[in-house]
Amino acid sequence: MNVQLGHYNFPFEMDAFEFLKQYIEQLNRAFSKELSKDEIIEDIESRIGELLNENRKDKVFPVHLGEIQSITQIMGSFEDFTDATDANREETTSAQSESDIRHARRKIYRDQDDAVAGGVCAGLSYYLGWDPVVLRIVMVILLLASFGTFFMAYLIAWAVIPAAKSTSEKLLMRGNEVNLESIQQFVREEANRAEKNARKWGRKVEDHWKESRKSSSLWSGVKWIMGLFLLFFGFGLLFLITIFMAWSDGGEIFLFGSDIQHFTTWIAPDGLGEMMLMGGALIVLAPAISVLYTGIHFLLGLKFKKKWIYLFSTLSLLFGVLVCTYTGIKLAKDFDTEGRITRNVHLNNLKGDTLYLDIAEDPYIIGRGNDEEDVLETVSVEGDQRVLSNSVEVRLMDTDRNDFWFEVIQTARGSNLAEAGNRANQMDFRYSFDNNHLKIDPYFKIPVQIPYRAQSVQVVVHVPSRKQVMLNERWGWVSWKDDWNNQLLINEEGYFHQFY
């Protein structure tokens, strides 16, 4: 005889089938006064099927009498219900439930009854013995601390951990033993909870119906105003995306304050910049679609919402966040390590005690100011080289030597030291010295195929004590000391003062 028990189908010997049939009939009589009798019997049959399936992984012969008798002994005898009163039964079940929570081995399931999203946190709270609110707070903190990457772990858990659908799965999730008493108690509690919720919501619906007739006209006006506002706001966001993408050949990136073309071709080449811009557009597109549809929904008074629209906008937002996170991490990794090339130059043939420090003209950026201008605003292209006119800094420092000397420090960044050092070595920076005049270019050049990785040049001029430095009128281009333009400075033990 083939018998269907829950999701499983088993071949039974006839005497085993008759025993199971009598067992179910006796349980029907024992639970005859229960309002949820059919649900209890169905859950008991499903649990018997689960236990048989666990015991019969590789068995092909029919279920025999001894096997089904051992299963029913695990589930419990129907005499437990015919000989005990309801009060005693509830007391016994409650004590048994507390013991089970302490000692039974829990299984991991997703709790969809107390779910906020997928029920992962609610299910894990039973397994770990944590309060679900605390676990959700921890999840949010991890999500923010990982800049969204932890969200992938949550999605994987959502996909891998099964949902607790049957009564036995819900009991195992809570760590309770699955038998006749626990199934009856759980179904009874669920029925009572459903009845209380039905009464509560029934009262709310009744109260809402009474109040809705008074405020329906006012609410309609508020919805119309909200719909109009959301409609214009949604169109504004879509217009913002259109302008944002239309400026892909120029213009400034919002929040970045730099040219889009520089960003996509120089700062984030090889398609990385385009991917980041696409992710940003998707992040803005998600609320634009939701806001626009909600506004139309309010204005037209639609009765039903298209959930797929909100699903699409949510997926758009998640995909945009993932794309921006991936590209951001990859771009940040390329700025991780600093490499530097240092050259020391001695000025032994200097005549007298005064060094004339001249900052050369800048033929590439006309009308440039001081060194506080944005680096990307002072970049130009000459043939196969890119000219950086705002990344050179000159400093004056004391030295215990008797002669003037200076050092040129070229720095760049990369994903490792070798890559950063190679980029620093490819910088073309020039200076000259003639007749006590040290002439320094306020710019340097790099090949156009080299991306921007914070390349900079620092020139440190070491001045012996009681000797002078004469600065020209362009000193403010390479130093924050604008008031030193056209000044003769003397070094007095590391302090530079105007020489009178």
Buried (B, 14 or more C-beta within 10 A) or exposed (E): BEBEBBEBEBEBBEEBBBBBEEBBEBBBEBBEEBEBBEBBBBBBBBBBBBBBBEEBEEEEEBBEBEBBEEBBEEBBBBEBBEEBEEEEBBEBBEEBBEEBBEEBEBBBBBBBEEBEEBBBBBBBBBBEEBEBEEBBEEBEEBBEEEEBBBBEBBBEBBEEBEBBEBBBBBBBBBBBBBBBBBBBBBBBEBBEEEEEEEEEEEEEEEEEEEEEEEEEEEEEEEBEEBBEEBBEBBBEBBEBBEEBEEBEEEEBBEEBEBBBBBBBBBBBBEEBBBBBBBBBBBBBBBBBBBBBBBBBBBBEEEEEEEEEBBEBBEEBBBBBBBBBBBBBEBBEEBBEBBBBBEEEBEBEEBEEBBBBBBBBEBEBBEEBEBBEBEBBBBBBEEEEBBBBBBBBBBBBEBBEEEEBBBBBBBBBBBBEEEBBBBBBEBBEBEBEBEEBEBBBBBBBBBEBEBBBBBBBBBBBBBBBBEBBBBBBEBBBBBBEBEEBBEBBBBBEEEEBEEBE
